[in-house]
Amino acid sequence: MDKIIKKINKLKKEKNAIILGHFYENHEIQDISDFIGDSLALSQKAEKTEADIIVFAGVLFMAETAKILCPDKKILIPDLNAGCSLSDSCEEKKFKDFLDKHPDRYVVSYVNTSAKIKALSDYMCTSSNAVQIVESLPKDKKIIFGPDKNLGAYVKKQTNRDILLWDGACHVHKNFSAKKIKALKIKYPNAKVLSHPECEYSVLEISDYIGSTSGLLKYTKQVADNEFIIATEPGIIYQMQKANPKKLFLPAPSFDNDINICEYMKLTNLEKIYDSLNEEKYEIILEENLMNKARGSIIKMLEISDKLKL
């Protein structure tokens, strides 16, 4: 492993490249990344980097977002099959038909969407800033929120706004079992349940803290509690353990498996990163007109986030 890491680092220097890695990636990918974070932080980093090449260790919609923000940079994704079930749940034509039926509403879309959905949206959001994005809109304005109905329902409850939800969900987060989490709590009565707002309401209502991936990580650093049940993709537990080596982190159980992983996030490995960077293959190519249409909704999100210091 050390040999391929050295080869990757050598290529990065030669090509003025950086690797952006998501918290849900395998730990060796997180370790080699120049920057790791959630969707909001990765978008912010992509927008500001001076690198010529960005290798995106994440999933396709994240790499597309980086290309939209950095059209003059070469954006590479190590595996073209690294998709997203949530993004796939929102097909362009069906979403446009849905929007056409409700022309009086602002369209706020989760960043976990294709470039085509971003182009149809007024504002983007992530789980880190969804509540604040919605709260920034005029109070009398009705809203469509897509594609994640669970995050949308959470935002609706937090803001008390008139929000119409698209019927989409993340295959990982919707699969956590509240019943099994309660059973795990019996074994670990002192454990705090930390959940991502993409989870079903049955999980959120038994949670001690609800937040984005980065929010969950921050919470574990700030509180004195020593045991946690984590209801999000368990890749984040690697960073939690690094930051809190004496604390216990338990992945929340799913309906059908003890460990509930995103197989798309786990497709990336060191060999694929090396091949992608060495051959500069699997470059993200988007039409200029599409990027221009999609960029506005992302920029609005970033401007609000910067203003609120999110």
KEGURO-915526 format. One line per 5 residues: their letters; for each residue z, x, y of N, C-alpha, C. Coordinates in steps of 0.1 Angstrom, whole numbers, plus 5000, padded with zeros to 4 digits. Atoms other than C-alpha are relative to their C-alpha. Example, Ala and Ser with C-alpha at 12.3 -4.5 7.8 and 13.67 -1.06 7.14 Angstrom:
% residues 2
AS> 5000/5009/4988/5078/5123/4955/5000/5009/5012; 5000/4991/4989/5071/5137/4989/5008/4992/5011;
//
This chain:
% residues 310
MDKII> 5000/5008/4988/5000/5000/5000/5000/5009/5013; 5000/4991/4988/5008/5029/5024/4986/5005/5004; 5013/4995/4997/4973/5042/5020/4991/4990/5008; 5009/5010/4993/4955/5010/5031/5006/4997/5013; 4994/5002/4987/4980/5005/5059/4995/5011/5010;
KKINK> 5004/4989/4992/4971/5040/5072/4985/4998/5004; 5014/5003/4998/4934/5031/5069/4998/4989/5011; 5001/5011/4991/4939/4999/5088/5004/5005/5014; 4995/4995/4987/4959/5016/5116/4990/5010/5006; 5010/4991/4995/4932/5043/5119/4988/4992/5006;
LKKEK> 5011/5008/4995/4905/5017/5123/5003/4992/5013; 4996/5007/4988/4925/4998/5149/4999/5009/5012; 5001/4991/4989/4927/5029/5171/4985/5003/5003; 5014/4996/4998/4890/5038/5166/4992/4988/5007; 5008/5012/4995/4878/5002/5175/5007/4993/5011;
NAIIL> 4992/5007/4990/4904/4992/5201/5003/4986/4995; 4998/5013/5006/4914/4964/5178/5015/4997/4999; 4987/5004/5002/4946/4944/5174/5000/4989/4989; 4998/5010/5010/4959/4922/5146/5010/4990/5005; 4991/5010/4997/4975/4889/5155/5004/4992/4987;
GHFYE> 4995/5006/5013/4996/4874/5127/5009/4988/5002; 4991/5012/4999/5012/4840/5123/5012/5002/4991; 4987/5000/5007/5048/4835/5111/4999/4996/4985; 5001/5005/5014/5035/4818/5079/4993/5010/4991; 5007/4991/5008/5016/4848/5067/5010/5008/4990;
NHEIQ> 4992/4992/5009/5029/4870/5038/5007/5012/5008; 4992/4991/4992/5055/4896/5049/4992/5013/5003; 5007/4988/4998/5032/4926/5045/4989/4998/5012; 5009/5003/4989/5007/4909/5069/5008/4999/5013; 4991/5000/4988/5035/4902/5094/5003/5014/5004;
DISDF> 4996/4986/4997/5045/4939/5092/4989/5008/5007; 5011/4992/4995/5011/4952/5100/4994/4994/5013; 5005/5006/4988/5004/4928/5128/5005/5006/5013; 4995/4994/4987/5006/4941/5164/5008/4990/5007; 4992/5011/4994/5020/4907/5174/5000/4989/4990;
IGDSL> 4998/5011/5008/5034/4879/5154/5006/4989/5008; 4995/5011/4993/5042/4844/5166/4995/4987/4995; 5005/5013/5004/5036/4807/5164/4987/4998/5008; 5013/5003/4994/5004/4790/5177/5000/5002/5015; 5000/4998/4985/5014/4790/5214/5001/5014/5003;
ALSQK> 4999/4986/4996/5025/4826/5215/4987/5008/4996; 5013/4993/5004/4993/4837/5196/4989/4997/5010; 5010/5004/4990/4972/4818/5221/5002/5008/5013; 4996/4993/4988/4990/4834/5250/4996/5015/4999; 5003/4985/5002/4986/4869/5235/4985/5002/5000;
AEKTE> 5014/4998/5001/4949/4864/5227/4994/4999/5014; 5006/5002/4987/4942/4853/5263/5002/5013/5008; 4996/4989/4991/4959/4884/5278/4997/5014/4994; 5002/4987/5006/4950/4912/5254/4988/5007/5006; 5011/4992/4995/4927/4941/5265/4993/5006/4988;
ADIIV> 5007/4995/5012/4916/4948/5229/4985/4995/5000; 5014/5005/5002/4879/4946/5221/4998/4991/4988; 5001/5008/5012/4884/4932/5187/5014/4994/4996; 4988/5006/5005/4910/4907/5175/4998/4996/4985; 5000/5005/5013/4916/4903/5138/5011/4990/4999;
FAGVL> 4990/5011/5000/4933/4869/5133/5005/4998/4986; 4993/5003/5013/4957/4868/5104/5007/4987/5001; 4995/5013/4999/4961/4831/5104/4990/4991/4993; 5010/5010/5006/4938/4801/5098/4989/4998/5011; 5012/5001/4992/4904/4792/5112/5002/4994/5014;
FMAET> 4999/5005/4986/4914/4770/5141/5007/5009/5010; 4994/4990/4992/4936/4798/5154/4990/5010/5005; 5011/4991/4996/4907/4822/5154/4990/4994/5009; 5009/5007/4990/4885/4797/5171/5006/4999/5013; 4993/5001/4987/4911/4792/5198/4999/5013/5007;
AKILC> 5001/4987/4994/4911/4829/5204/4986/5003/5005; 5014/4998/4995/4873/4830/5207/4998/4992/5012; 5002/5008/4989/4874/4801/5231/5006/5006/5013; 4993/4993/4989/4899/4820/5253/4994/5013/5003; 5005/4987/4998/4882/4853/5249/4985/5001/4995;
PDKKI> 5014/5001/5005/4844/4846/5246/4993/5013/4999; 5007/4987/5000/4835/4882/5253/5006/5010/4990; 4994/4991/5011/4857/4897/5225/4995/4996/4987; 5003/5003/5013/4849/4899/5189/5012/4996/4992; 4989/5006/5007/4872/4877/5169/4996/4999/4985;
LIPDL> 5002/4999/5015/4874/4883/5131/5011/4992/4993; 4990/5007/5009/4891/4862/5104/4998/5006/4986; 5002/4992/5013/4897/4881/5071/4995/4991/4989; 5004/5009/5011/4890/4850/5049/4995/4987/5006; 5005/5012/4994/4867/4822/5059/5005/4987/4994;
NAGCS> 4994/5011/5006/4884/4799/5035/5014/4996/5005; 4987/5002/4994/4916/4800/5055/4999/4988/5010; 5001/5012/4992/4914/4764/5067/5013/4994/5003; 4988/5007/4997/4939/4738/5076/4999/4985/4997; 5001/5014/5005/4946/4704/5060/5002/4991/5012;
LSDSC> 4998/5008/4988/4958/4690/5094/4987/4999/5008; 5013/5000/4992/4926/4701/5112/4989/4992/4992; 5010/5007/5008/4905/4687/5083/5002/4985/5001; 4998/5014/5000/4922/4653/5087/4995/4993/5013; 5005/5005/4988/4906/4649/5121/4985/5004/5002;
EEKKF> 5014/4997/4999/4868/4648/5118/4994/4995/5013; 5005/5002/4987/4848/4648/5150/4995/4986/5003; 5006/5013/4997/4828/4616/5147/5010/4989/5000; 4990/5010/5002/4857/4595/5135/5010/5000/5012; 4991/4998/4988/4879/4609/5163/4994/4995/5013;
KDFLD> 5007/5005/4988/4853/4602/5189/4999/4985/5000; 5000/5015/5001/4849/4566/5177/5013/4994/5004; 4987/5005/4997/4886/4562/5179/5003/5001/5015; 4998/4998/4986/4887/4576/5215/4991/4990/5008; 5008/5010/4993/4858/4553/5225/5006/4986/5001;
KHPDR> 4993/5013/5000/4879/4523/5216/5011/4999/5010; 4989/5000/4991/4906/4534/5240/4997/5009/5012; 5004/4991/4989/4889/4549/5271/5010/5002/5011; 4990/5000/4989/4919/4543/5293/5011/5010/4998; 4989/4991/5004/4941/4569/5276/4996/5015/5001;
YVVSY> 5001/4986/5000/4946/4606/5281/5000/5004/4985; 5001/4995/5014/4938/4626/5249/5008/5013/5000; 4992/4988/5003/4965/4651/5239/4999/5003/4986; 5002/4996/5014/4956/4670/5208/5008/5012/4997; 4993/4988/5006/4976/4694/5187/4990/5011/4998;
VNTSA> 5009/4988/5000/4962/4729/5187/4994/5002/4986; 5005/5000/5014/4957/4725/5149/4988/4991/4998; 5013/5007/5000/4922/4712/5154/4989/5009/5002; 5012/4993/4998/4887/4723/5154/4996/5001/5015; 5005/4998/4987/4869/4735/5185/4993/4987/5005;
KIKAL> 5007/5012/4996/4849/4702/5185/5011/4989/5004; 4989/5009/4996/4882/4682/5187/5006/5004/5013; 4995/4995/4987/4894/4704/5215/4991/4996/5011; 5010/5003/4990/4862/4697/5234/5001/4985/5004; 4999/5014/4997/4870/4660/5232/5013/4996/5006;
SDYMC> 4986/5002/4996/4906/4664/5244/5002/5003/5015; 4996/4997/4986/4921/4664/5279/5010/5011/5000; 4990/4989/5001/4951/4686/5269/5002/5004/4986; 4995/4994/5013/4961/4708/5240/5015/5001/5001; 4986/4997/5000/4996/4712/5229/5003/5007/4986;
TSSNA> 4995/4994/5013/5016/4731/5202/5014/4993/4998; 4987/5006/5002/5049/4721/5186/5010/5006/5010; 4991/4994/4991/5065/4745/5211/5001/4992/5014; 5001/5006/4987/5053/4725/5241/4996/4986/5001; 5005/5013/5000/5042/4691/5230/5007/4990/5009;
VQIVE> 4992/5009/4992/5071/4672/5246/4997/5003/5015; 5001/4996/4986/5067/4691/5279/4986/4997/5005; 5013/5003/4996/5029/4686/5280/4999/4985/5003; 5000/5015/4998/5033/4648/5276/5008/4996/5012; 4992/5003/4989/5061/4647/5301/4994/5004/5013;
SLPKD> 5006/4995/4988/5039/4665/5326/4989/4990/5005; 5010/5010/4997/5014/4636/5326/5005/4989/5008; 4995/5011/4992/5016/4607/5350/5006/4989/4992; 4992/5009/5008/5042/4582/5339/4993/4987/4996; 5007/5013/5003/5018/4552/5340/4988/5002/4991;
KKIIF> 5011/4998/5008/4992/4569/5319/5002/4999/4985; 4999/5001/5014/4987/4559/5283/4994/5012/4993; 5004/4988/5007/4981/4586/5257/4996/4997/4986; 5004/4999/5014/4963/4592/5225/5005/5014/4995; 4995/4987/5005/4980/4619/5204/4995/5002/4986;
GPDKN> 5005/4997/5014/4963/4636/5174/5000/5015/4998; 5001/5009/5011/4960/4646/5148/5013/4998/4992; 4988/5001/5008/4996/4650/5135/5008/4988/5004; 4993/5012/4996/5012/4616/5134/5015/5002/5000; 4986/4997/5000/5046/4630/5126/5005/5007/5013;
LGAYV> 4997/4993/4987/5047/4654/5156/4998/4990/5011; 5002/5011/4989/5032/4625/5177/5011/4990/5001; 4989/5010/5000/5059/4601/5166/5013/5007/5006; 4988/4993/4995/5086/4628/5174/4998/5001/5015; 5003/4999/4985/5070/4633/5209/5002/4986/5006;
KKQTN> 4998/5014/4995/5069/4595/5214/5014/4997/5002; 4986/5003/5000/5105/4592/5206/5008/5008/5011; 4994/4991/4990/5115/4621/5229/4997/4996/5014; 5005/5003/4986/5095/4609/5259/5000/4986/5003; 5000/5014/4997/5095/4572/5255/4987/4996/5007;
RDILL> 5013/5002/4994/5058/4572/5264/4991/4991/4991; 5009/5008/5008/5030/4548/5254/4990/5009/4993; 5008/4991/5008/5014/4569/5227/4994/4994/4988; 5007/5005/5012/4988/4559/5202/4997/5011/4991; 5000/4988/5009/4988/4581/5171/4987/5000/4991;
WDGAC> 5010/4998/5011/4959/4594/5150/5007/5002/4987; 4993/5000/5013/4967/4592/5113/4996/5013/4992; 5002/4987/5007/4968/4629/5102/5013/5006/4998; 4988/4993/5003/4994/4651/5087/4997/5014/4993; 5001/4987/5006/5000/4686/5075/5005/4999/4985;
HVHKN> 4997/5002/5014/5000/4688/5037/5013/5007/4996; 4987/4993/5003/5030/4712/5037/5012/4992/5005; 4988/5006/4994/5053/4695/5061/5002/4985/4995; 4998/5013/5005/5047/4660/5048/5006/4999/4986; 4996/4999/5014/5057/4672/5013/5014/5004/4998;
FSAKK> 4986/4997/5002/5093/4681/5020/5007/4987/4996; 4992/5011/5005/5117/4658/5002/5014/4999/5006; 4987/5002/4994/5146/4644/5021/5011/4998/4989; 4990/5002/5011/5163/4634/4988/5004/5013/4994; 4997/4987/5006/5160/4669/4974/5008/5009/5010;
IKALK> 4993/4992/4990/5172/4684/5007/5015/4996/5000; 4986/5006/5001/5203/4661/5005/5007/5006/4988; 4994/4995/5012/5209/4673/4970/5004/5015/5002; 4998/4985/4997/5206/4710/4981/5012/5001/5010; 4989/5000/4991/5231/4702/5009/5014/4998/4992;
IKYPN> 4987/5001/5008/5257/4692/4982/5004/5013/4994; 4997/4986/5005/5254/4727/4968/5004/5009/5011; 4997/4991/4989/5255/4743/5002/5005/4991/5012; 4996/5010/4990/5276/4719/5023/5001/5005/5015; 4999/4994/4987/5279/4743/5052/4986/5003/5006;
AKVLS> 5013/4996/4996/5241/4748/5055/4995/4990/5010; 5006/5008/4990/5224/4735/5086/4985/4998/4996; 5014/5003/5003/5190/4718/5081/4992/5001/5012; 5008/4997/4989/5164/4731/5104/4985/4996/4997; 5012/5006/5004/5131/4712/5105/4989/5001/5011;
HPECE> 5012/5001/4991/5096/4714/5121/4997/4986/5003; 5003/5014/4997/5086/4682/5139/4988/4994/4993; 5011/5006/5008/5055/4679/5116/5006/4994/4988; 4994/5006/5012/5080/4668/5089/5001/4985/5002; 4999/5014/5000/5083/4632/5079/5014/4996/5007;
YSVLE> 4988/5005/4993/5110/4611/5098/5012/5001/4991; 4989/5000/5009/5131/4609/5067/5007/5014/4999; 4994/4986/5000/5136/4647/5069/5006/5003/5014; 4996/4998/4986/5139/4648/5107/5014/4994/5002; 4988/5007/4997/5167/4623/5107/5013/5006/4993;
ISDYI> 4989/4994/5006/5189/4644/5084/5001/5015/5005; 5000/4986/4995/5182/4676/5104/5010/5003/5010; 4990/4996/4989/5207/4695/5125/4993/5006/5012; 5009/4994/4989/5179/4711/5146/4986/4998/4997; 5014/5002/5002/5143/4702/5151/4992/5009/5010;
GSTSG> 5007/4992/4990/5119/4727/5167/4988/5007/4994; 5012/4992/5004/5087/4748/5165/5004/5011/4992; 4997/4988/5008/5085/4778/5143/5008/5010/5007; 4992/4990/4992/5096/4801/5170/5013/4994/5005; 4988/5006/4996/5122/4776/5181/5011/5001/4988;
LLKYT> 4991/4999/5011/5137/4776/5146/5005/5014/4998; 4996/4986/5001/5138/4814/5145/5010/5003/5011; 4990/4998/4989/5155/4815/5179/5013/4994/4997; 4987/5007/5003/5181/4790/5168/5008/5007/4990; 4992/4993/5010/5191/4810/5138/5007/5013/5006;
KQVAD> 4994/4988/4993/5198/4840/5161/5011/4996/5009; 4991/5003/4989/5218/4821/5186/5013/4993/4995; 4989/5007/5005/5242/4801/5164/5009/5008/4991; 4990/4992/5008/5273/4813/5145/4999/4996/4985; 5002/5005/5014/5263/4793/5113/4994/5011/4992;
NEFII> 5005/4989/5009/5255/4815/5083/4991/4995/4989; 5009/5006/5011/5236/4791/5060/4991/4990/5005; 5010/5009/4994/5204/4773/5067/4990/4995/4989; 5011/5005/5008/5179/4751/5049/4988/4998/5009; 5011/4999/4991/5145/4756/5064/4988/4991/4995;
ATEPG> 5011/5010/5003/5120/4727/5064/4988/5003/5008; 5014/4996/4995/5088/4745/5074/4995/5010/4990; 5007/4990/5009/5064/4769/5057/5010/5012/4999; 4989/4991/5002/5088/4795/5042/4996/5015/5005; 5004/4987/4995/5068/4825/5056/5009/5004/5012;
IIYQM> 4991/4997/4989/5091/4823/5087/5013/5005/4996; 4987/4995/5004/5121/4831/5066/5001/5015/5000; 5001/4985/5000/5110/4867/5064/5006/5005/5014; 4995/4996/4987/5116/4870/5102/5014/4996/5002; 4986/5005/4999/5148/4850/5100/5010/5010/4993;
QKANP> 4992/4991/5007/5162/4874/5074/5001/5013/5007; 5000/4987/4993/5152/4905/5094/5009/4999/5012; 4992/5002/4988/5169/4891/5125/5015/4998/4996; 4986/5004/5004/5200/4879/5106/5002/5004/4985; 5000/4996/5014/5204/4900/5074/5012/4995/4993;
KKLFL> 4988/5005/5007/5239/4886/5066/5000/4985/4998; 5001/5014/5001/5228/4850/5068/4992/4996/4988; 5007/5006/5011/5215/4828/5040/4990/4990/5004; 5011/5010/4997/5181/4810/5043/4994/4995/4987; 5005/5007/5012/5170/4785/5017/4988/4992/5004;
PAPSF> 5012/5009/4997/5135/4770/5017/5002/4986/4996; 4998/5014/5003/5136/4733/5018/4991/4996/4988; 5008/5004/5011/5124/4717/4985/4990/4989/5003; 5010/5010/4998/5093/4696/4983/5001/4990/4988; 5000/5011/5011/5086/4665/4961/4996/5006/4987;
DNDIN> 5006/4996/5013/5067/4685/4935/5002/5015/4997; 4997/4986/5002/5077/4722/4940/5013/5004/5007; 4988/4995/4993/5108/4742/4948/4996/5007/5013; 5005/4993/4988/5088/4763/4973/4987/4993/5005; 5011/5008/4995/5064/4745/4996/4992/5009/5010;
ICEYM> 5008/4990/4992/5038/4770/5008/4987/4994/5005; 5014/5003/4995/5006/4768/5028/4991/5010/4993; 5009/4990/5008/4980/4783/5004/4989/5006/5009; 5010/4995/4991/4956/4787/5033/5005/5013/5007; 4994/4989/4994/4980/4810/5051/5001/5012/4991;
KLTNL> 4998/4989/5009/4985/4831/5020/4987/5006/4995; 5013/4995/5005/4948/4838/5015/4998/5015/5006; 5002/4987/4994/4950/4868/5038/5008/5011/4993; 4993/4989/5006/4959/4902/5023/4995/5013/5007; 5003/4988/4993/4958/4938/5034/4985/5005/4997;
EKIYD> 5014/4996/5003/4925/4945/5016/4990/4992/5008; 5009/5008/4993/4908/4916/5033/5000/5004/5015; 4999/4995/4986/4921/4928/5067/4992/5013/5002; 5008/4987/4999/4907/4963/5061/4985/4997/4999; 5015/5002/5002/4873/4950/5049/4995/4993/5013;
SLNEE> 5005/5007/4988/4870/4926/5079/4999/5009/5011; 5000/4991/4988/4879/4953/5104/4990/5011/4998; 5010/4989/5003/4858/4980/5087/4986/4996/5001; 5014/5005/5000/4827/4959/5083/4997/4991/5012; 5000/5009/4989/4835/4937/5113/4993/4987/4996;
KYEII> 5006/5012/5006/4827/4907/5091/5009/4988/5002; 4994/5013/4998/4836/4870/5093/5004/4999/5015; 4998/5002/4985/4832/4870/5131/4999/4985/5003; 5000/5014/4995/4839/4837/5148/4989/4999/5010; 5011/5002/4991/4807/4825/5165/5000/4985/5004;
LEENL> 5000/5014/4995/4808/4793/5186/4990/4999/5011; 5010/5002/4989/4782/4778/5209/5007/5000/5014; 4994/4998/4986/4788/4786/5246/5004/4986/5006; 4997/5013/4994/4786/4749/5256/5013/4994/4994; 4988/5005/5007/4812/4740/5230/5013/5007/5005;
MNKAR> 4989/4992/4995/4835/4768/5241/5004/4995/5014; 4997/5004/4987/4832/4757/5277/5007/4987/5001; 4994/5013/5000/4841/4721/5269/5014/5001/4994; 4987/4999/5007/4870/4731/5247/5010/5008/5008; 4991/4991/4993/4884/4757/5270/5010/4993/5010;
GSIIK> 4992/5007/4990/4896/4733/5297/5013/4995/4995; 4988/5006/5006/4921/4715/5274/5010/5011/4997; 4991/4989/5004/4936/4749/5262/5006/5006/5013; 4996/4994/4988/4938/4763/5297/5011/4992/5007; 4990/5010/4995/4957/4732/5309/5013/5002/4993;
MLEIS> 4988/4998/5008/4982/4737/5281/5007/5014/5004; 4994/4987/4997/4987/4774/5289/5005/5001/5014; 4995/5000/4987/4991/4768/5326/5013/4992/5001; 4987/5007/5000/5018/4742/5320/5011/5008/4994; 4990/4992/5008/5035/4765/5295/5005/5011/5009;
DKLKL> 4997/4989/4991/5034/4794/5320/5009/4995/5011; 4992/5006/4989/5048/4772/5348/5014/4997/4995; 4987/5004/5005/5076/4760/5326/5007/5012/4992; 4995/4988/5007/5081/4795/5311/5004/4997/4985; 4998/5003/5014/5077/4783/5276/4994/5011/4991;
//
